[in-house]
Amino acid sequence: MAWPALAIKIEPYEENKVIDFLWACTNYISDSLELQLNFTDPNKISYSSPRDKIYITFWGQPDFASTNGTYVEFGYNVTNEVPAQIG
């Protein structure tokens, strides 16, 4: 069984809110990774503080390495606020 190299989760600021989305990797080169997120309802994304958060976890260690051969740590997390969306 193959495991996904990335896990992407949106954590809504409001407890009862559900944010449905799909994502795709649109570009991947040695020093950058570009992801496209498509929200089913962009109006559900918080437009002011506090914001919803996005969590990206890197699970595919051999898939993410620098040019000098240093791997991204297995399970490494990146977190940021989700920018406001135009719906």
N, C-alpha and C positions, 0 to 999 in steps of 0.2 A: 504494500500500500504506500502511495506517495503522500507525503505531508506537504501542506502549503508552505512556501518560503516566508510568506508574510501573513500576519493576522491584523486586520484593521477593525477597530471598534469605535463607535461614537457613543459617548456618554452624555446624555442630555442633562442640562442643568436642573430641569424640572423632573421630579421623580416619575410622574405618570406619563410623560411624553415618550413616544416611540418614534425614532427617526430611521426610516427605511432607506437604504441606499445600495447601489452597486458600485464596484470600483474596477479599474483596469490600469495596468502599467502601460503608460504611453511612451516612455523612453527610459532606457537603462544603459548607461555607459559607466566607465570605471570610476568616475567621481560624482555621479548624480543619478538620482532615481526620480522619475516624474510619475505621479499617480493622478488619475482622473476619477473624481467621485461624482456620481450622479444620484441626487436625492429625489425620491419619489415625490416629496412635497417640500421644496426649498423654503417655503414659508414657515416650516416648523423649526428652522435653525434660528437660534437666539440672535437678535440683531443689536443687542446692547449688553453691557456687563450685568451680571456674570454670564459668560458664554458657555456653550456646549463645548465639550472637549473631544479631541480625536487621539486615539492611542494606536500606535503602529508598533508591532512586535516582530522582530526579525528572528525567524526560526531556521531558515536555510543557510547555515553557516558557510558551506562551500560556495553558495550563490552570491555572497556579499563579501568581497575581499578587496583591499586596496591594491594598487599597482605594485607595492612592495611585498605583497603576500600576507599582510595582516588581515585577519578575519574579523568581521563584526561579531561580538560576543553572542553566543547562542542565547536567545531569549531577551536580547537588548531591546529596550523600550524607548520610543520617542513620543512625547506628549506635547500637544499644542492646542490652542483655542481654534474652533472652527470659525472661519471668517463668515460674516453675514452674507447671505445669498440673495440674488434677485430672482423672484418667483413669478 
